[in-house]
Amino acid sequence: MKCARCLLQLQGLRLVGQSASSAAQYGTLLQSASSTQLNFLHNTQHQVLRRFHGSPACAKSRPVRAEVINEDNKKSDGSLVTYDNLFEQVTKEAKTKATFIKVVNVFLKRDVRRRGHVEFIYAALKKMPEFGVERDLEVYNKLLDVFPKEVFVPVNFVQRMFNHYPRQQECGVQILEQMENYGIMPNIETKVLLVQIFGLKGHPMRKYQRIMYWFPKFKHINPFPIPQQLPEDPVDLARLSLTRIANDRDAKVTVYQLPCTDITESGEQITLPHVIGIQSPSQMELLAKHNPSKPVFVEGPFPLWLRKTCVYYYILRADPTPPDEKVEEPYDPERCFFYPLQLDLDLDRDLGEEESFDVEDLDEGPVFAMCMTSREDEATLNQWISGLQQNNPILGQVPTLFRLDARPKELQGAADTESGHHHQRPDPETQREERQTEKEIVEDEPPRRSQGMKQ
């Protein structure tokens, strides 16, 4: 009996010891858990919580605060402004190709990941004409080198089909479109850069392939090409323009007066304009056959655009001859062997074909000569007519009339701004006449309906 009681007492002591140890362990666990929670809360106060990325459908369904949108817009506007200011800060002295490449190198060294490269490229494309590098292929390749390499290349057909990285591809296409607008053909370096950036199946690569297909076909299609750099001398520019207008290789350009400065007897300094004309042998023959009783006219100025430069010219012409006085001259078959002026072909015609053609011929009259000058007045054009009389003596017998139009708007802009500040006051007599006409108009007007209703 005593042995059984002793055994029961020993088992009770063990259970009490185990419960005490488990309670102690549980207490330590609670203390550790509470301490970790406190540490976690303390750390979260100093750390920013990470945001979870949701699907586009969730983003559309949930409203977005206006403050967040305004902050994003401010950041984007600020980025564009900073890139524009980057060009202004670096290029304070002179805007050249070296300074432009220097700005690009500054952006490349700023961040290894090339953050904001799309905005920088758009800002650089806008600034290229200011630096005079809009026709430089090396600069365009330098801008393509700004893109990160092998990041935007599609890996599978799904990415190719769904326009992988569309914003970057649009930026690459924009670079190629500006090259196309300025007539610059890409080279092998451009192709290698596009393959490294967008792959062989990207939209910029397709744009490159189209340019390389069409540019060689249209490069030399113009039979009258214009040089890339026009001459700065007004006399050389006038020669180029007149030879381009004249449709005869035998036409001769004559310089009647060169631009110079002269001092009068009173001591005033006068600048004389340049007068340059052109006339062909066929025009001299037409002028020699002109009826002296009918006048000739000096008309102009007419505009002519050479790339971005606009020049103006004048013509010496006559009225078209009436149909009663026209004399049809027989064509000389040996005048031109390559392009015959008349064809007599006996062709069999069908019953449904019409022999009469509805062609409207507009005879504007013969043009005897053309000229260019830097001053638009009759005195300067009279020097041109007097110079033409040396080879065309009939001009001394023919009356000459001037039909000069007003100056073009491009030339009137500066003069109008100056004259806009100084308005002439009208004469008192004209003011009185205007007041009298206004009174007569008011008296002649019938009474209005509202006045009749009041009466």
Residue pairs with C-beta under 8 A, 6 or more apart in sequence:
76 119
79 116
79 119
80 119
80 122
80 123
83 107
83 116
83 119
83 120
83 123
83 124
84 123
84 127
86 103
86 106
86 107
86 123
87 100
87 103
87 123
87 124
87 127
90 99
90 102
90 103
90 106
91 99
91 100
91 102
91 103
91 131
93 99
95 130
95 131
95 132
96 131
96 132
97 131
97 132
97 133
97 136
97 139
99 131
100 124
100 127
100 128
100 131
100 133
100 139
101 139
101 142
103 124
104 124
104 142
104 143
104 146
107 117
107 120
107 146
108 114
108 145
108 146
113 148
114 146
114 147
114 148
117 146
117 147
117 148
118 167
118 168
118 171
120 146
121 143
121 146
121 147
121 171
121 174
121 175
122 171
122 174
124 143
125 143
125 174
125 175
125 178
128 134
128 139
128 178
133 139
134 178
134 182
135 182
135 183
135 184
135 228
137 179
137 184
137 185
137 186
137 187
137 190
140 175
140 178
140 179
140 184
140 186
140 190
141 187
141 189
141 190
141 193
143 175
144 172
144 175
144 190
144 193
144 194
144 197
145 193
147 168
147 172
147 193
147 197
148 197
149 196
149 197
150 196
150 197
151 165
151 197
152 164
152 165
152 168
152 169
152 197
152 198
152 199
152 202
153 164
153 197
153 198
153 199
153 202
154 160
154 164
154 199
154 201
154 202
160 201
163 169
163 203
164 202
168 197
168 198
169 198
169 202
169 203
169 204
170 203
172 194
172 197
172 198
172 202
172 203
172 204
172 207
173 203
173 204
173 207
175 204
176 186
176 204
176 207
176 208
176 211
177 207
179 185
179 186
179 211
180 211
185 211
185 212
185 215
185 216
185 219
186 208
186 211
186 212
190 208
191 208
194 202
194 204
194 205
194 208
195 205
197 204
198 204
198 205
199 205
224 244
226 306
226 307
230 237
230 240
230 306
230 307
230 309
231 237
231 240
234 259
234 274
234 374
235 255
235 258
235 259
235 274
235 276
237 306
237 309
237 311
238 274
238 276
238 311
238 372
239 253
239 276
240 306
241 304
241 306
241 311
241 313
241 372
242 251
242 253
242 276
242 277
242 278
242 313
242 370
242 371
242 372
243 251
243 253
243 278
244 304
244 306
245 278
245 304
245 313
245 370
246 278
246 280
246 370
248 280
248 281
248 282
250 280
250 281
250 282
251 278
251 279
251 280
251 283
252 278
252 279
252 280
253 276
253 277
253 278
254 276
254 277
254 278
254 279
254 387
255 274
255 275
255 276
256 275
256 276
256 277
256 371
256 383
256 384
256 387
257 272
257 273
257 274
257 275
257 383
258 274
259 271
259 272
259 273
259 274
259 374
260 271
260 272
261 269
261 270
261 271
261 272
262 269
262 270
262 271
262 272
263 269
263 270
264 270
273 373
273 374
273 375
273 380
274 372
274 373
274 374
275 371
275 372
275 373
275 380
275 383
275 384
275 387
276 371
276 372
276 373
277 369
277 370
277 371
277 372
277 384
277 387
277 388
278 369
278 370
278 371
279 368
279 369
279 370
279 388
279 391
283 366
283 367
283 368
283 369
284 368
284 391
284 392
286 366
286 368
287 368
287 369
287 392
287 394
287 395
288 392
288 394
290 296
290 318
290 366
290 368
290 394
290 398
292 394
292 397
292 398
294 318
294 319
294 398
295 318
295 398
295 399
295 400
295 401
296 316
296 317
296 318
296 368
296 395
296 398
296 399
296 400
296 401
297 316
297 317
297 318
297 319
297 400
297 401
297 402
297 403
298 314
298 315
298 316
298 381
298 385
298 400
298 401
298 402
298 403
298 404
299 314
299 315
299 317
299 403
299 404
299 405
300 312
300 313
300 314
300 315
300 404
300 405
301 312
301 313
301 314
301 376
301 404
301 405
301 407
301 408
302 312
302 313
302 314
302 315
303 310
303 311
303 312
303 408
304 310
304 311
304 312
304 313
310 408
310 410
311 372
312 372
312 376
312 408
313 370
313 371
313 372
314 370
314 371
314 372
314 373
314 381
314 384
315 367
315 369
315 370
316 367
316 368
316 369
316 370
316 371
316 385
316 388
317 364
317 365
317 366
317 367
317 368
318 365
318 366
318 368
319 365
320 363
320 364
320 365
320 366
321 363
321 365
331 341
331 342
333 340
333 342
335 341
349 355
368 392
369 388
371 381
371 384
373 380
373 381
373 384
376 404
376 407
378 402
378 404
381 402
381 404
385 395
385 400
388 395
389 395
389 396
406 412
407 415
